[in-house]
């Protein structure tokens, strides 16, 4: 049996690649996905799906990457490589919608960031000042606070987010003192007596 190895070339040296190798313009995008989703516990079929998904993303978003996707795999203990036909790859591609991936990214972004300026203007009829994002608590839907069950559900979330609420209270107190400097001085005079 002959030894087949992959080699990497620099200007001066040709060196053997140990482990996996990634190349091409879609490499960075693929690494972003696989670094977060790959696990050593994945089976060959799991990794095939992951490879097809990341390649599909690279075809759509990276320059110089084109289809069709081709794949082969090898399972430890088997004698031969497994090849996958175009129909098998198309079936896996159809199960891995880029639209639902994009929507999941948007949901993540909305959940972890304050509303955009255009969303704020539409919803609140103006743009909130910096720090107001502290009131946007994960899982709290303002429209549900009008019902008893919504308030009960939200109260658990409020308890989990007391630190954000305290930050918000401190911010509001600071804003009030800045907006009403005479009120804070007169309050200070009362406490000194």
C-alpha positions as CSV (number, residue, x, y, z in Angstrom):
1,X,0.0,0.0,0.0
2,X,1.4,3.4,-1.0
3,X,1.5,6.4,1.4
4,X,-0.6,9.3,0.2
5,X,0.1,12.6,1.9
6,X,-0.9,16.2,1.4
7,X,2.0,18.7,1.2
8,X,2.0,22.5,1.7
9,X,4.4,24.7,-0.2
10,X,6.0,27.9,0.9
11,X,8.6,29.8,-1.2
12,X,11.4,27.7,0.1
13,X,10.1,24.5,1.8
14,X,7.7,21.7,0.9
15,X,6.3,20.3,4.2
16,X,3.8,17.5,4.9
17,X,0.4,18.5,6.3
18,X,-0.5,16.7,9.5
19,X,-4.2,16.8,10.4
20,X,-6.8,18.7,8.4
21,X,-6.1,21.3,5.7
22,X,-8.3,24.1,4.5
23,X,-7.7,26.3,1.5
24,X,-9.5,28.6,-0.9
25,X,-11.4,31.8,-0.6
26,X,-14.3,30.3,1.3
27,X,-12.0,28.9,4.0
28,X,-12.6,31.7,6.6
29,X,-16.4,31.4,6.3
30,X,-16.1,27.6,6.6
31,X,-13.9,27.8,9.6
32,X,-16.3,30.2,11.3
33,X,-19.1,27.6,11.0
34,X,-17.1,24.4,11.6
35,X,-15.2,25.8,14.6
36,X,-18.6,26.3,16.3
37,X,-20.5,23.3,15.1
38,X,-17.9,20.5,14.6
39,X,-17.4,18.0,17.4
40,X,-15.2,15.0,17.6
41,X,-18.3,13.0,18.6
42,X,-19.9,13.7,15.2
43,X,-20.2,10.7,13.0
44,X,-19.3,10.7,9.3
45,X,-22.9,11.5,8.3
46,X,-23.0,14.5,10.7
47,X,-19.8,15.8,9.3
48,X,-20.9,15.3,5.7
49,X,-24.0,17.4,6.4
50,X,-21.8,20.1,8.0
51,X,-19.4,20.0,5.1
52,X,-22.2,20.4,2.6
53,X,-23.8,23.2,4.6
54,X,-20.5,25.2,4.9
55,X,-19.7,24.7,1.2
56,X,-23.2,25.9,0.3
57,X,-22.6,29.0,2.4
58,X,-19.2,29.5,0.7
59,X,-20.8,29.1,-2.7
60,X,-23.3,31.9,-1.9
61,X,-21.0,34.3,0.0
62,X,-17.3,33.7,-0.9
63,X,-15.9,34.8,-4.2
64,X,-14.3,32.1,-6.4
65,X,-16.3,29.2,-4.9
66,X,-18.7,27.5,-7.3
67,X,-20.8,24.4,-7.4
68,X,-21.7,21.7,-7.8
69,X,-20.8,20.3,-4.4
70,X,-18.9,17.0,-4.5
71,X,-18.2,14.8,-1.5
72,X,-16.5,11.6,-0.5
73,X,-16.0,10.2,2.9
74,X,-14.1,7.4,4.7
75,X,-15.3,5.6,7.8
76,X,-12.7,4.1,10.1
77,X,-12.7,0.3,9.6
78,X,-14.1,0.3,6.1
79,X,-12.0,-0.7,3.2
80,X,-13.2,1.8,0.6
81,X,-14.2,5.5,0.3
82,X,-17.9,6.4,0.0
83,X,-18.9,8.6,-2.8
84,X,-22.1,10.6,-2.8
85,X,-24.0,11.3,-6.0
86,X,-25.6,14.6,-7.0
87,X,-29.0,13.5,-5.9
88,X,-27.8,12.6,-2.4
89,X,-26.1,15.9,-2.1
90,X,-29.1,17.8,-3.4
91,X,-31.3,16.0,-0.8
92,X,-29.0,17.1,2.0
93,X,-28.8,20.7,0.6
94,X,-32.6,20.9,0.5
95,X,-32.8,20.0,4.2
96,X,-30.3,22.8,5.1
97,X,-32.0,26.0,4.2
98,X,-29.8,29.1,4.1
99,X,-33.0,31.2,4.6
100,X,-33.6,29.6,8.0
101,X,-29.9,30.0,8.9
102,X,-30.1,33.7,8.0
103,X,-33.3,34.1,10.1
104,X,-31.6,32.4,13.1
105,X,-28.7,34.9,12.8
106,X,-31.2,37.8,12.7
107,X,-33.0,36.4,15.8
108,X,-29.7,36.1,17.6
109,X,-28.7,39.6,16.7
110,X,-32.1,41.1,17.7
111,X,-32.0,39.2,21.0
112,X,-28.5,40.4,22.0
113,X,-28.7,44.0,20.7
114,X,-30.9,47.0,21.2
115,X,-33.3,47.8,18.5
116,X,-31.9,49.6,15.5
117,X,-32.5,53.3,15.1
118,X,-35.2,52.8,12.5
119,X,-36.9,50.2,14.6
120,X,-36.8,52.5,17.6
121,X,-38.3,55.4,15.6
122,X,-41.1,53.2,14.3
123,X,-41.9,51.6,17.6
124,X,-41.3,54.4,20.1
125,X,-41.8,57.4,17.8
126,X,-38.3,58.5,18.5
127,X,-34.7,57.2,19.2
128,X,-33.8,56.1,22.7
129,X,-30.8,57.5,24.3
130,X,-27.7,55.4,25.1
131,X,-28.2,53.1,28.1
132,X,-31.9,52.4,27.3
133,X,-30.9,49.0,26.0
134,X,-30.5,48.0,29.6
135,X,-34.3,47.7,29.8
136,X,-34.5,45.3,26.9
137,X,-34.4,42.0,28.8
138,X,-34.0,38.7,27.1
139,X,-37.4,37.1,26.8
140,X,-39.6,40.0,27.9
141,X,-42.2,41.0,25.4
142,X,-43.7,44.4,26.2
143,X,-47.0,43.5,24.6
144,X,-47.4,40.6,27.1
145,X,-47.0,42.8,30.1
146,X,-50.7,43.8,29.7
147,X,-51.9,40.4,30.8
148,X,-51.6,38.8,34.2
149,X,-50.0,35.6,32.8
150,X,-47.6,37.8,30.8
151,X,-46.6,39.7,34.0
152,X,-46.1,36.4,35.9
153,X,-43.9,35.1,33.2
154,X,-42.0,38.3,33.0
155,X,-41.5,38.5,36.8
156,X,-39.3,35.4,36.6
157,X,-37.2,37.1,33.9
158,X,-37.0,40.3,35.9
159,X,-35.7,38.4,38.9
160,X,-33.0,36.8,36.7
161,X,-32.1,40.2,35.4
162,X,-31.9,42.3,38.6
163,X,-28.4,43.5,37.7
164,X,-29.6,45.0,34.4
165,X,-32.5,46.6,36.2
166,X,-30.2,48.1,38.9
167,X,-27.9,49.4,36.2
168,X,-31.0,51.0,34.6
169,X,-32.1,52.6,37.8
170,X,-28.6,54.1,38.4
171,X,-28.6,55.4,34.8
172,X,-32.0,57.0,35.3
173,X,-30.9,58.6,38.6
174,X,-27.7,60.0,36.9
175,X,-29.8,61.4,34.0
176,X,-32.2,63.0,36.4
177,X,-29.4,64.6,38.4
178,X,-27.8,65.9,35.2
179,X,-31.2,67.3,33.9
180,X,-32.1,68.8,37.3
181,X,-28.9,70.0,38.9
182,X,-30.8,72.3,41.3
183,X,-33.1,69.5,42.5
184,X,-30.1,67.3,43.4
185,X,-28.4,70.2,45.3
186,X,-31.5,71.0,47.3
187,X,-31.8,67.3,48.1
188,X,-28.2,67.3,49.3
189,X,-28.8,70.3,51.5
190,X,-31.7,68.5,53.2
191,X,-29.5,65.4,54.0
192,X,-26.7,67.5,55.6
193,X,-28.8,69.0,58.4
